[in-house]
Amino acid sequence: MIEQIVRELTNLKRRLDRLESLEGTPVWADWTPTVTQSGAVTVTVNNARYRAIGKSLRLQGTLTVIGSGTSGFAIVIGGLPVAAAYAAVSGARGAARIFRSGVTDYACTVLVATTTTLQFTGWNNTSNMGIAPAFGLAVNDQISFECEYESV
């Protein structure tokens, strides 16, 4: 009888361990993204958080530019908290907004460009933001995004 109880408790523990591994990070955790546009772009991280549930990783962030980028180059978010299982440049994984202070506001899709970076493309555009339309990030511009991807 005691052996059966021990066996059932062991099985229950195994099931609970499996469930915990599937849940991943049950709460939002902070991360520190990087931004490049030909070279490094200095930003203030207003908010950058992620949550993992199993292999599904959800990211959100709001960054304020305090440096500058180079027109004609893609805007790239790096330093993902967990590598993506695959790059899907042709598949949208989320939504973003690039607010160009005193200039304009762009609604974008988020793309997993490589297993460690994100890029943006305009809703009606196949080129990466920064290339077409061509612009360099500037002081007080803001990048806000939210996306989800499969992690390794």
N, CA, C and O of each residue as an XYZ file, in Angstrom:
608
protein
N       0.817     -1.192      0.000
C       0.000      0.000      0.000
C       0.869      1.267      0.000
O       0.613      2.192     -0.771
N       1.886      1.309      0.857
C       2.767      2.472      0.925
C       3.539      2.608     -0.381
O       3.739      3.720     -0.869
N       3.974      1.484     -0.953
C       4.694      1.534     -2.223
C       3.819      2.126     -3.326
O       4.306      2.885     -4.163
N       2.551      1.788     -3.329
C       1.630      2.317     -4.339
C       1.462      3.832     -4.159
O       1.425      4.568     -5.145
N       1.362      4.292     -2.938
C       1.226      5.729     -2.660
C       2.489      6.466     -3.114
O       2.403      7.522     -3.741
N       3.659      5.907     -2.798
C       4.919      6.512     -3.216
C       4.992      6.574     -4.740
O       5.410      7.585     -5.304
N       4.586      5.496     -5.401
C       4.588      5.448     -6.864
C       3.646      6.509     -7.436
O       4.004      7.189     -8.398
N       2.460      6.661     -6.868
C       1.504      7.667     -7.339
C       2.023      9.084     -7.098
O       1.844      9.963     -7.941
N       2.661      9.305     -5.958
C       3.241     10.619     -5.672
C       4.383     10.934     -6.639
O       4.517     12.072     -7.088
N       5.192      9.948     -6.956
C       6.278     10.129     -7.917
C       5.713     10.484     -9.290
O       6.228     11.384     -9.954
N       4.666      9.793     -9.720
C       4.018     10.095    -10.994
C       3.410     11.493    -10.993
O       3.501     12.220    -11.982
N       2.797     11.858     -9.891
C       2.206     13.185     -9.775
C       3.285     14.266     -9.859
O       3.097     15.282    -10.527
N       4.416     14.047     -9.181
C       5.529     15.007     -9.231
C       6.044     15.143    -10.655
O       6.323     16.253    -11.108
N       6.172     14.033    -11.364
C       6.629     14.054    -12.749
C       5.670     14.869    -13.622
O       6.108     15.650    -14.466
N       4.376     14.689    -13.419
C       3.382     15.443    -14.184
C       3.448     16.936    -13.864
O       3.353     17.768    -14.766
N       3.609     17.276    -12.598
C       3.727     18.681    -12.207
C       4.984     19.317    -12.783
O       4.949     20.462    -13.234
N       6.095     18.586    -12.772
C       7.335     19.094    -13.367
C       7.144     19.356    -14.858
O       7.615     20.368    -15.378
N       6.467     18.464    -15.533
C       6.199     18.620    -16.973
C       5.321     19.853    -17.214
O       5.590     20.633    -18.127
N       4.288     20.031    -16.411
C       3.406     21.178    -16.546
C       4.174     22.480    -16.329
O       3.985     23.437    -17.080
N       5.025     22.527    -15.327
C       5.831     23.721    -15.069
C       6.763     24.011    -16.239
O       6.969     25.175    -16.583
N       7.326     22.988    -16.852
C       8.226     23.217    -17.989
C       7.453     23.755    -19.189
O       8.012     24.516    -19.980
N       6.195     23.384    -19.345
C       5.384     23.892    -20.450
C       4.953     25.329    -20.221
O       4.801     26.086    -21.180
N       4.756     25.716    -18.982
C       4.296     27.064    -18.680
C       5.373     28.102    -18.937
O       5.053     29.230    -19.315
N       6.626     27.761    -18.747
C       7.697     28.728    -18.966
C       7.666     29.816    -17.920
O       7.476     29.544    -16.734
N       7.856     31.071    -18.365
C       7.853     32.209    -17.462
C       6.408     32.630    -17.235
O       5.805     33.234    -18.122
N       5.834     32.328    -16.069
C       4.416     32.601    -15.862
C       4.090     34.084    -15.707
O       2.922     34.467    -15.766
N       5.095     34.911    -15.511
C       4.881     36.344    -15.386
C       5.765     37.056    -16.398
O       6.697     36.464    -16.942
N       5.475     38.309    -16.646
C       6.292     39.105    -17.549
C       7.652     39.338    -16.919
O       7.754     39.620    -15.725
N       8.702     39.219    -17.731
C      10.074     39.454    -17.283
C      10.688     40.552    -18.163
O      10.337     40.682    -19.336
N      11.593     41.328    -17.597
C      12.255     42.399    -18.340
C      13.358     41.849    -19.239
O      13.935     40.803    -18.940
N      13.652     42.537    -20.326
C      14.787     42.231    -21.184
C      15.325     43.552    -21.750
O      14.643     44.575    -21.694
N      16.518     43.529    -22.279
C      17.153     44.746    -22.785
C      17.443     44.601    -24.276
O      18.439     43.993    -24.667
N      16.558     45.169    -25.111
C      16.789     45.095    -26.552
C      17.877     46.069    -27.004
O      18.162     47.058    -26.329
N      18.475     45.772    -28.153
C      19.407     46.688    -28.800
C      18.766     47.163    -30.095
O      17.888     46.495    -30.641
N      19.205     48.309    -30.583
C      18.695     48.840    -31.846
C      19.894     49.197    -32.727
O      20.854     49.823    -32.279
N      19.810     48.782    -33.990
C      20.820     49.182    -34.966
C      20.118     49.695    -36.218
O      18.994     49.304    -36.533
N      20.805     50.567    -36.908
C      20.385     51.031    -38.232
C      21.673     51.400    -38.950
O      22.038     52.575    -39.010
N      22.342     50.434    -39.477
C      23.700     50.465    -40.008
C      24.691     50.330    -38.857
O      25.554     49.453    -38.890
N      24.584     51.164    -37.863
C      25.391     51.074    -36.643
C      24.473     51.099    -35.440
O      23.253     51.178    -35.580
N      25.057     51.034    -34.264
C      24.272     51.045    -33.024
C      23.519     52.363    -32.888
O      24.053     53.430    -33.192
N      22.262     52.275    -32.423
C      21.432     53.444    -32.152
C      21.148     53.441    -30.647
O      20.598     52.476    -30.116
N      21.519     54.509    -29.976
C      21.291     54.597    -28.533
C      19.814     54.866    -28.267
O      19.207     55.747    -28.877
N      19.248     54.089    -27.343
C      17.835     54.236    -26.996
C      17.657     54.196    -25.487
O      18.489     53.658    -24.757
N      16.564     54.770    -25.045
C      16.093     54.588    -23.680
C      15.035     53.505    -23.741
O      14.103     53.598    -24.540
N      15.159     52.490    -22.920
C      14.171     51.418    -22.876
C      13.076     51.840    -21.898
O      13.248     51.766    -20.682
N      11.943     52.284    -22.456
C      10.813     52.672    -21.618
C      10.138     51.437    -21.028
O       9.700     51.431    -19.878
N      10.068     50.405    -21.846
C       9.430     49.159    -21.444
C       9.897     48.080    -22.408
O       9.842     48.272    -23.623
N      10.348     46.967    -21.892
C      10.698     45.809    -22.730
C      10.481     44.586    -21.862
O      11.213     44.342    -20.904
N       9.458     43.821    -22.218
C       9.094     42.667    -21.404
C       8.799     41.476    -22.297
O       8.492     41.628    -23.479
N       8.897     40.290    -21.717
C       8.548     39.082    -22.453
C       7.911     38.080    -21.503
O       8.051     38.154    -20.283
N       7.204     37.139    -22.123
C       6.578     36.060    -21.369
C       6.624     34.811    -22.229
O       6.238     34.835    -23.398
N       7.094     33.728    -21.647
C       7.163     32.452    -22.364
C       6.107     31.504    -21.819
O       5.948     31.351    -20.608
N       5.395     30.874    -22.735
C       4.468     29.810    -22.384
C       4.809     28.661    -23.312
O       4.531     28.699    -24.511
N       5.413     27.642    -22.734
C       5.948     26.573    -23.576
C       7.027     27.152    -24.466
O       7.950     27.805    -23.979
N       6.920     26.918    -25.782
C       7.891     27.470    -26.722
C       7.394     28.761    -27.362
O       8.071     29.322    -28.224
N       6.245     29.228    -26.962
C       5.703     30.467    -27.494
C       6.216     31.637    -26.662
O       6.024     31.681    -25.446
N       6.870     32.586    -27.333
C       7.440     33.735    -26.639
C       6.741     34.997    -27.113
O       6.678     35.267    -28.312
N       6.224     35.756    -26.184
C       5.547     37.019    -26.495
C       6.409     38.171    -25.999
O       6.819     38.189    -24.838
N       6.684     39.133    -26.878
C       7.518     40.298    -26.558
C       6.703     41.567    -26.690
O       5.774     41.650    -27.493
N       7.066     42.549    -25.891
C       6.534     43.886    -26.099
C       7.600     44.883    -25.688
O       8.412     44.609    -24.805
N       7.594     46.027    -26.324
C       8.599     47.029    -25.988
C       8.231     48.407    -26.473
O       7.518     48.568    -27.464
N       8.727     49.400    -25.760
C       8.634     50.792    -26.169
C      10.000     51.409    -25.922
O      10.501     51.406    -24.797
N      10.599     51.936    -26.982
C      11.952     52.474    -26.938
C      11.937     53.904    -27.450
O      11.272     54.201    -28.442
N      12.665     54.791    -26.782
C      12.813     56.172    -27.242
C      14.246     56.373    -27.707
O      15.196     56.089    -26.978
N      14.385     56.865    -28.929
C      15.699     57.066    -29.525
C      16.364     58.304    -28.917
O      15.758     59.373    -28.842
N      17.618     58.145    -28.484
C      18.389     59.296    -28.001
C      19.685     59.458    -28.803
O      20.503     60.329    -28.509
N      19.858     58.611    -29.815
C      20.994     58.701    -30.727
C      20.471     58.933    -32.123
O      19.497     59.663    -32.305
N      21.097     58.330    -33.109
C      20.594     58.456    -34.483
C      20.996     57.238    -35.298
O      21.994     56.573    -35.020
N      20.180     56.967    -36.321
C      20.450     55.879    -37.245
C      20.855     56.433    -38.596
O      21.007     57.644    -38.758
N      21.032     55.545    -39.569
C      21.472     55.939    -40.905
C      20.382     55.627    -41.924
O      19.975     54.476    -42.079
N      19.919     56.652    -42.610
C      18.898     56.505    -43.641
C      19.350     55.498    -44.696
O      20.526     55.438    -45.054
N      18.392     54.710    -45.187
C      18.693     53.721    -46.224
C      19.038     52.356    -45.679
O      19.297     51.432    -46.451
N      19.047     52.203    -44.340
C      19.325     50.918    -43.707
C      18.138     50.493    -42.849
O      17.433     51.332    -42.287
N      17.927     49.191    -42.755
C      16.824     48.647    -41.968
C      17.014     48.934    -40.478
O      18.137     48.970    -39.974
N      15.899     49.136    -39.791
C      15.892     49.276    -38.333
C      15.800     47.862    -37.771
O      14.890     47.108    -38.117
N      16.741     47.506    -36.908
C      16.838     46.140    -36.395
C      16.805     46.156    -34.869
O      17.536     46.910    -34.227
N      15.953     45.320    -34.305
C      15.906     45.107    -32.854
C      16.640     43.810    -32.570
O      16.287     42.768    -33.122
N      17.648     43.856    -31.724
C      18.421     42.670    -31.374
C      18.360     42.399    -29.884
O      17.642     43.066    -29.138
N      19.126     41.411    -29.471
C      19.167     41.059    -28.055
C      17.913     40.358    -27.577
O      17.535     40.495    -26.414
N      17.251     39.598    -28.468
C      16.029     38.898    -28.060
C      16.312     38.042    -26.828
O      17.384     37.446    -26.727
N      15.368     37.972    -25.892
C      15.615     37.229    -24.655
C      15.787     35.725    -24.865
O      16.482     35.062    -24.094
N      15.157     35.193    -25.905
C      15.268     33.778    -26.261
C      15.312     33.710    -27.784
O      14.516     34.368    -28.454
N      16.220     32.931    -28.330
C      16.342     32.819    -29.790
C      15.076     32.233    -30.402
O      14.420     31.376    -29.810
N      14.746     32.713    -31.600
C      13.609     32.175    -32.342
C      13.993     30.824    -32.933
O      15.157     30.586    -33.254
N      13.023     29.957    -33.073
C      13.268     28.631    -33.639
C      13.621     28.730    -35.119
O      14.316     27.865    -35.652
N      13.150     29.769    -35.778
C      13.415     29.953    -37.200
C      13.215     31.424    -37.556
O      12.533     32.158    -36.840
N      13.806     31.838    -38.651
C      13.610     33.193    -39.165
C      12.495     33.155    -40.195
O      12.451     32.264    -41.042
N      11.612     34.107    -40.121
C      10.462     34.139    -41.029
C      10.298     35.538    -41.590
O       9.320     36.222    -41.289
N      11.248     35.963    -42.403
C      11.215     37.327    -42.929
C       9.913     37.607    -43.660
O       9.402     38.725    -43.603
N       9.370     36.614    -44.342
C       8.154     36.839    -45.118
C       6.885     36.735    -44.289
O       5.798     36.977    -44.813
N       6.983     36.391    -43.039
C       5.779     36.228    -42.225
C       5.707     37.220    -41.077
O       6.627     37.310    -40.265
N       4.614     37.963    -41.014
C       4.423     38.926    -39.930
C       4.218     38.182    -38.617
O       3.501     37.182    -38.570
N       4.837     38.663    -37.568
C       4.732     38.055    -36.243
C       4.172     39.017    -35.202
O       4.051     38.668    -34.027
N       3.828     40.236    -35.639
C       3.285     41.193    -34.701
C       3.089     42.557    -35.338
O       3.184     42.716    -36.555
N       2.814     43.538    -34.488
C       2.550     44.896    -34.947
C       3.497     45.865    -34.254
O       3.975     45.615    -33.148
N       3.754     46.983    -34.937
C       4.655     47.994    -34.374
C       4.218     49.375    -34.836
O       3.430     49.529    -35.769
N       4.757     50.365    -34.150
C       4.537     51.771    -34.490
C       5.884     52.465    -34.380
O       6.559     52.371    -33.355
N       6.268     53.156    -35.433
C       7.466     53.987    -35.384
C       7.005     55.430    -35.506
O       6.535     55.866    -36.557
N       7.150     56.151    -34.417
C       6.751     57.560    -34.366
C       7.985     58.405    -34.607
O       8.918     58.398    -33.804
N       7.992     59.131    -35.710
C       9.111     60.016    -36.037
C       8.761     61.388    -35.498
O       7.929     62.093    -36.069
N       9.383     61.762    -34.422
C       9.077     62.993    -33.702
C       9.031     64.210    -34.633
O      10.024     64.571    -35.265
N       7.854     64.826    -34.695
C       7.671     66.023    -35.509
C       7.606     65.764    -36.998
O       7.545     66.711    -37.782
N       7.617     64.476    -37.419
C       7.634     64.161    -38.852
C       6.395     63.383    -39.262
O       5.546     63.906    -39.984
N       6.282     62.136    -38.808
C       5.156     61.279    -39.180
C       5.085     60.081    -38.244
O       5.889     59.945    -37.321
N       4.133     59.236    -38.492
C       3.880     58.063    -37.672
C       3.665     56.878    -38.613
O       2.818     56.957    -39.503
N       4.410     55.780    -38.439
C       4.281     54.609    -39.297
C       3.699     53.431    -38.532
O       4.165     53.100    -37.442
N       2.680     52.799    -39.103
C       2.180     51.526    -38.593
C       2.930     50.435    -39.343
O       3.049     50.498    -40.566
N       3.434     49.442    -38.631
C       4.309     48.429    -39.238
C       3.930     47.030    -38.782
O       3.199     46.845    -37.808
N       4.444     46.060    -39.508
C       4.409     44.682    -39.048
C       5.799     44.338    -38.513
O       6.802     44.909    -38.941
N       5.839     43.396    -37.573
C       7.102     42.934    -36.998
C       7.466     41.624    -37.685
O       6.629     40.732    -37.822
N       8.708     41.517    -38.109
C       9.205     40.307    -38.755
C      10.341     39.722    -37.933
O      11.161     40.461    -37.390
N      10.395     38.398    -37.839
C      11.548     37.735    -37.244
C      12.562     37.607    -38.374
O      12.458     36.714    -39.215
N      13.548     38.509    -38.387
C      14.501     38.580    -39.499
C      15.549     37.480    -39.430
O      15.867     36.849    -40.438
N      16.080     37.255    -38.239
C      17.002     36.148    -37.988
C      16.540     35.509    -36.687
O      15.554     35.956    -36.101
N      17.215     34.498    -36.235
C      16.785     33.855    -34.979
C      17.039     34.742    -33.766
O      16.599     34.421    -32.662
N      17.751     35.866    -33.963
C      18.054     36.757    -32.835
C      17.659     38.211    -33.069
O      17.929     39.060    -32.220
N      17.014     38.523    -34.220
C      16.646     39.912    -34.500
C      15.239     40.051    -35.076
O      14.684     39.125    -35.668
N      14.694     41.239    -34.878
C      13.411     41.630    -35.457
C      13.635     42.795    -36.398
O      14.568     43.576    -36.212
N      12.778     42.920    -37.418
C      12.767     44.085    -38.291
C      11.326     44.472    -38.524
O      10.408     43.755    -38.124
N      11.124     45.616    -39.176
C       9.781     46.139    -39.405
C       9.571     46.410    -40.882
O      10.500     46.787    -41.597
N       8.334     46.213    -41.332
C       7.952     46.593    -42.683
C       6.617     47.320    -42.595
O       5.797     47.022    -41.727
N       6.402     48.281    -43.504
C       5.141     49.024    -43.515
C       3.987     48.133    -43.934
O       4.192     47.117    -44.598
N       2.775     48.509    -43.549
C       1.591     47.699    -43.863
C       1.444     47.487    -45.368
O       1.092     46.390    -45.802
N       1.704     48.504    -46.159
C       1.529     48.412    -47.615
C       2.864     48.399    -48.337
O       2.971     48.891    -49.461
N       3.877     47.842    -47.701
C       5.217     47.932    -48.248
C       5.930     46.600    -48.040
O       5.717     45.926    -47.032
N       6.761     46.233    -48.978
C       7.525     44.992    -48.817
C       8.952     45.259    -48.365
O       9.700     44.318    -48.099
N       9.343     46.534    -48.274
C      10.700     46.873    -47.836
C      10.739     47.114    -46.333
O       9.724     47.418    -45.707
N      11.912     46.973    -45.779
C      12.089     47.215    -44.353
C      12.062     48.705    -44.051
O      12.540     49.523    -44.837
N      11.496     49.042    -42.901
C      11.444     50.439    -42.470
C      12.868     50.958    -42.323
O      13.738     50.272    -41.788
N      13.095     52.178    -42.805
C      14.419     52.773    -42.828
C      15.022     52.715    -44.224
O      15.849     53.546    -44.599
N      14.578     51.687    -45.003
C      15.024     51.556    -46.399
C      13.982     52.194    -47.310
O      14.309     53.072    -48.108
N      12.738     51.761    -47.196
C      11.634     52.355    -47.949
C      10.415     52.357    -47.035
O       9.807     51.310    -46.815
N      10.063     53.481    -46.520
C      10.645     54.790    -46.781
C      12.042     54.925    -46.166
O      12.330     54.369    -45.106
N      12.889     55.670    -46.854
C      14.265     55.876    -46.388
C      14.286     56.987    -45.340
O      13.938     58.132    -45.631
N      14.689     56.645    -44.141
C      14.858     57.637    -43.078
C      15.790     57.069    -42.026
O      15.893     55.853    -41.862
N      16.456     57.940    -41.328
C      17.300     57.544    -40.212
C      16.598     57.880    -38.908
O      16.003     58.950    -38.777
N      16.665     56.983    -37.953
C      16.097     57.274    -36.641
C      16.783     58.511    -36.071
O      17.971     58.732    -36.305
N      16.027     59.319    -35.320
C      16.566     60.554    -34.761
C      16.089     60.718    -33.321
O      15.171     60.029    -32.875
N      16.716     61.624    -32.614
C      16.393     61.890    -31.211
C      14.890     62.131    -31.045
O      14.275     62.875    -31.810
N      14.321     61.487    -30.037
C      12.903     61.553    -29.654
C      11.978     60.726    -30.529
O      10.771     60.718    -30.288
N      12.495     60.028    -31.540
C      11.654     59.065    -32.247
C      11.326     57.944    -31.262
O      12.067     57.708    -30.307
N      10.212     57.260    -31.503
C       9.810     56.194    -30.594
C       9.426     54.951    -31.390
O       8.758     55.033    -32.421
N       9.866     53.793    -30.884
C       9.542     52.499    -31.489
C       8.746     51.707    -30.457
O       9.224     51.459    -29.350
N       7.533     51.316    -30.825
C       6.708     50.467    -29.955
C       6.354     49.214    -30.739
O       6.025     49.290    -31.923
N       6.419     48.057    -30.082
C       6.133     46.815    -30.807
C       5.615     45.748    -29.851
O       5.832     45.793    -28.640
N       4.926     44.795    -30.448
C       4.484     43.599    -29.749
C       4.477     42.476    -30.755
O       3.981     42.646    -31.869
N       5.019     41.327    -30.384
C       5.045     40.200    -31.307
C       5.114     38.881    -30.536
O       5.318     38.847    -29.323
N       4.940     37.822    -31.280
C       5.010     36.482    -30.709
C       5.712     35.578    -31.710
O       5.478     35.668    -32.915
N       6.568     34.712    -31.204
C       7.253     33.767    -32.072
C       7.553     32.480    -31.311
O       7.482     32.421    -30.084
N       7.892     31.450    -32.088
C       8.277     30.173    -31.482
C       9.758     30.221    -31.123
O      10.599     30.550    -31.960
N      10.062     29.897    -29.899
C      11.463     29.903    -29.448
C      12.065     28.512    -29.579
O      11.363     27.523    -29.787
N      13.416     28.468    -29.447
C      14.104     27.182    -29.527
C      13.849     26.357    -28.284
O      14.350     25.238    -28.173
